[in-house]
Amino acid sequence: MKKYSIYLLLVTLALNLQSCELIGDIFKAGVWTGIIFVVVIIALVIWLVSKIF
């Protein structure tokens, strides 16, 4: 029984570590998406201001 508990613990740790990596990748993608979005908005505002003046 103790042998199975160790295997269960190892499988649980392996699954949890993979999910943490996935969440980290999602946040990295979110940061880059946010940066690109802000740059596009700033470029749009500059373009609109240059068209007005």
Protein Blocks (a to p, Z undefined) as FASTA:
>chain_A
ZZmmmmmmmmmmmmmmmmmmmmmmmmmmmmmmmmmmmmmmmmmmmmmmmmmZZ
